[in-house]
Amino acid sequence: MRLILAIRCFFNLLFRGELSPRALIDLKLVRKGPVAAPPKAAPSPPPAARTSDGALQILSILQRDSRLVDFLMEDISAYPDDQVGAAVRDLHDQCRDSMTQYVKLRPVIDGVEGTFTKTPEGDPGLIRFIGNVPARPPEGGVLRHKGWRASMVDFPALSPKLDATIIAPAEIEIE
C-alpha cells in the first residue's frame, strides 16, 4: 500500500506539480495555501475637520504674518501709550493685509452709520437691536454699526499631518 502511495505521489508531483487531494488525505496532510504577506493595514483616514480648524488657521496666519498672538499675550501695562500706539499701527496694517488676502468682507447693511435705516427682511441673524428694544421688533432704527459678512473665504488647504492647534511652533536658534 505504501509503495502504491509513493508511486502515485511521485507522478502527481512530476506531472501536476502538487499532490492530489486524495494523496493528501492518504498521507494525513493538510494543504496550505501560498504564504501570503500579512495584509497591509488600511491607511488611516485623515482626521475629520473640526469646526475650530478655520478659526485656528486664521489665528495661525495672523501670528505668522503679524505676530498678533505674541502681542495679545504680552503684558503691555508697563509701556507708555505712545509706544503701544506705534506698535499697534504696524500690527493693524499687517493684520488687515493678512485678512484681506484670505477673507473678503462686505457690510451687512451698506448704509451710513448714524442715520435711520429700515430693518432688512429675512434672516433675523443679520441684525442685533441695541438700546431700548420693544417686545415686537421695530421697522427700523439708527444704524450704529454696518456689520460684516464674509463674501469669500479662501484659506490654504490644511495638511492632515499637521496639528491645527499649533498656532505657531516654538523657535529654537542653532548657533
C-alpha positions in Angstrom: 0.0 0.0 0.0 2.8 2.4 0.8 4.6 1.6 -2.4 1.5 2.5 -4.5 1.0 5.7 -2.5 4.7 6.6 -3.1 4.3 6.0 -6.9 1.1 8.0 -7.0 2.7 10.9 -5.2 5.8 10.7 -7.5 3.6 11.0 -10.6 1.4 13.7 -9.1 4.4 15.8 -8.4 6.0 15.0 -11.7 3.0 15.9 -13.9 0.9 18.2 -11.8 3.5 19.9 -9.6 1.4 19.2 -6.5 -0.2 16.3 -4.6 -3.7 15.4 -5.4 -6.4 15.8 -2.7 -6.7 12.0 -2.4 -2.9 11.7 -1.8 -3.1 14.4 0.8 -5.9 12.5 2.6 -4.0 9.2 2.5 -0.8 10.9 3.9 -2.9 12.7 6.5 -1.6 16.1 5.4 -3.4 19.4 5.1 -2.9 21.6 2.1 -1.5 25.0 3.0 -2.3 27.9 0.8 0.5 30.1 -0.6 2.2 32.0 2.0 0.6 35.4 1.8 2.1 38.6 3.1 0.3 39.9 6.1 -2.5 42.2 5.0 -1.4 45.8 5.0 -3.3 47.9 7.4 -5.6 50.3 5.6 -4.1 53.8 5.7 -5.8 55.7 8.5 -8.3 58.2 7.2 -7.3 61.9 7.6 -8.6 63.4 10.8 -12.0 64.8 10.3 -12.1 68.6 10.1 -13.3 70.2 13.2 -15.3 73.4 13.3 -12.5 75.1 15.2 -9.9 74.4 12.4 -10.8 77.5 10.4 -10.6 79.8 13.4 -7.2 78.3 14.4 -6.0 78.6 10.9 -6.7 82.4 10.6 -5.2 82.9 14.1 -2.1 81.0 12.9 -1.9 83.2 9.7 -2.2 86.4 11.8 0.5 85.1 14.1 2.8 84.2 11.2 2.3 87.5 9.3 2.0 90.0 12.1 2.8 88.3 15.4 -0.7 89.1 16.7 -0.8 86.3 19.3 2.6 87.4 20.7 1.2 91.0 21.0 -2.0 89.9 22.7 -0.3 87.6 25.1 2.3 90.2 26.2 1.6 92.4 29.3 1.7 95.9 27.8 0.8 97.7 31.0 4.4 98.8 31.6 4.7 100.5 28.2 3.7 104.1 27.7 0.6 104.8 25.5 2.6 106.3 22.6 4.9 103.2 22.4 1.8 100.9 22.4 0.1 103.1 19.8 3.1 102.9 17.5 3.3 99.1 17.8 -0.4 98.8 17.2 -0.2 100.9 14.0 2.2 98.4 12.3 0.2 95.4 13.8 -3.0 96.8 12.4 -1.6 97.2 8.9 -0.1 93.7 8.9 -3.3 92.0 10.2 -5.5 93.8 7.7 -3.3 92.7 4.8 -3.4 89.1 6.0 -7.2 89.2 6.5 -7.9 90.7 3.1 -5.6 88.1 1.4 -7.8 85.2 2.7 -11.2 86.6 3.6 -13.2 89.2 1.6 -15.6 91.2 3.8 -18.5 93.4 2.9 -21.0 95.2 5.1 -24.2 93.5 6.2 -26.1 96.8 5.7 -24.5 99.2 3.2 -25.8 102.4 4.8 -24.4 105.5 6.6 -23.8 105.0 10.2 -25.8 107.4 12.4 -28.8 107.6 10.0 -32.2 106.0 10.1 -32.2 102.6 8.4 -35.0 100.2 7.7 -34.7 96.7 9.2 -33.8 94.1 6.5 -36.3 91.4 5.8 -35.4 87.7 6.1 -32.7 86.4 8.3 -33.0 87.7 11.9 -29.3 86.9 12.4 -28.4 89.8 10.1 -29.1 92.4 12.8 -28.9 92.9 16.5 -31.1 95.5 18.1 -29.4 97.6 20.9 -30.8 100.2 23.2 -34.4 100.4 24.4 -35.7 97.5 22.3 -39.5 96.9 22.4 -41.1 93.4 22.6 -42.0 93.5 18.9 -39.1 94.2 16.6 -39.3 97.7 15.1 -39.3 98.5 11.4 -36.0 100.4 11.6 -33.7 102.4 13.8 -30.4 104.4 13.8 -27.6 102.4 12.2 -24.7 102.2 14.7 -22.6 99.5 13.0 -22.9 98.2 9.5 -21.8 94.7 10.5 -19.5 92.4 8.4 -20.2 89.4 6.2 -17.6 87.2 4.7 -18.3 87.1 0.9 -15.4 84.9 0.2 -13.1 82.7 2.3 -10.0 81.2 0.6 -7.8 79.5 3.2 -4.9 77.3 2.0 -5.6 73.6 2.5 -4.8 72.3 5.9 -2.2 69.5 5.9 -3.7 66.4 7.5 -0.3 65.7 9.0 -0.1 69.0 10.9 -1.8 69.6 14.3 -4.2 72.5 13.7 -4.0 73.5 17.4 -0.4 74.6 16.9 -0.8 78.3 16.2 3.0 78.9 16.0 5.7 76.4 16.6 8.4 77.1 19.1 11.5 78.5 17.6 15.0 77.3 18.6 18.0 79.1 17.2 21.0 77.0 16.4 24.3 78.9 16.7 
